[in-house]
Amino acid sequence: RLSSVYGDQLDHRTRVLPAFVIAALSDQPLRVDDPAGILDFTRASEVAVGLLRYAELLAAGQSISPIHFVSGIGTCLANLAELVIQLANSESDFKAGEPRNYDVARFIGDPSKARTLLGWHSSTPLTQGIQELLRTFRDS
């Protein structure tokens, strides 16, 4: 299971972190549809490593039940918006909206199985990942 994977300027620009970064870099308001929503963010490059390890075990004939490729750390969307604004040194603010009926309101995964079976864990702190994403969008 994947959670809120981020980390590339090729990602869909309306997904939460790319949308926040793009808005902050242009000093536009960040739209937060559910400020109280809590998600578990994981860098795409780290998830790719975990998926590769998982695929290698499957190719070797092992049967493995689903695994969470997650950080195990929940981040409130209002706090995320404030962090992106701060790290971008932006003049933006955020506008709170109503939760959308199709969005997940809260998800924090359990990375313990990935660590035990694959030796995998999310090692990039969210602050560092956002800083790297900001650089990626600035440079593109």
N, C-alpha and C positions, 0 to 999 in steps of 0.2 A: 504494500500500500504506500502510495506517495501522498504527501501532504502539499503544502504550499511551496512548491519548488520554484526557485528564482535564480537569476544570475546571468542573463544574457540579453543583449539588446535585440536579439531576434525573437524573443518571447512576445506573445500577444500584448500589445501596448495597453490594453484595458485591464489586464490582470493587476492585482493590487500593488505589488512593489514597482513594476515598471510604470504604472500610472502615477503613483506617488512621486517617483523619481523625476519623471518627465515634467509633472506639474511644478515640483519644487525648483527644478533647474530653470524654469521659465517664470518663476515667481507668481504662478497661478495658484488658486485655491485647490487644495487636495480634497476630493470628494470621498467621504467616509460613510458608506451606506449603513454600517452597523458599528458605531464607535465602541460598543461593549463587546463586539465579537472577538473571539480569541482563536488564533491559528498557530500552527506549528510550522515554522519556516526552515527550509533546508536548501542549500546550494545545489544547483543542477549538476555541477561537476562532481560533487561528492556522491550524489545519488547514482550517477553513471558508474562510478567505481563499485558501489554496492550491487548494482544490477549485474555488472560483469561478473563479480564473484558468485552471485546467485546463479547466473547462467552457467558458469563453469561447473558448479556442483550438480546442476540438473543434467548437463552434458555428460558428466561422469556417472550418471545413473542414480544419483541420490534423489530421494523423494523428500521435498521440503514443503511444509505448509506456508501460507503467505507470511510475509515479513513486512514490518513497517520500516521504511527508510525515512526516518524523521529525526529531529533533534531531541524531542521529548520536552521541549520548552515552549510554553504557550506565550504568545505576545498579543496583547490587546491592540486592536486596530487604531484606537485613538492614540495610544502611546507610540505605535509604529509611525503614524503620521507626524507626530511631534519630533520623533527621532530623525526621520528623513529630512524634515525642514531644518533641524539643527545641523545635521551633518552636511547638508547642501549649502549652509549659510544663506538660506533663502528668506525672502520677505513674505513668503506664502503663509497662509493660515489654512485651517481645514474647516470644511463645511460638513456638519453631521446630517445624515439622512436617515430615513427609515430602513430597517433591515429588509432585504429582498427575500421573497418567499422561497427562492431556489438556492440561496447561499447557505453554507454551513455556518451556524452561529458559533460553534465551539468545537475544536478538535485539537487534542494534544495526543500524539501517538506514543507508543511504547517502543523505544529502540533496543530494548534488552535482547531480544531474539537475534537481531542483526549483529549485535556485538558478540553474543555467545557463539552463534553458528558461523558467522562470516568474518569476525574480527573487525567489523565495520562500525563506525560511529561518525556522526556529524561533528567536525572539529572546528569549523569556522564560526566564531561568534557572529551574531546577527549584525552588530555594529560594523564589524570588518567587512562582512558581505555587502552591506549597503554602501559602504565607502567604495568598494570595488565596482559595484553596479553604477554608482554615480560617476566614477572615472570612465567606465565603459561608455555611458551615454554622453558624457562631455566630449570624449574623443571620437565619437561616431558622427 
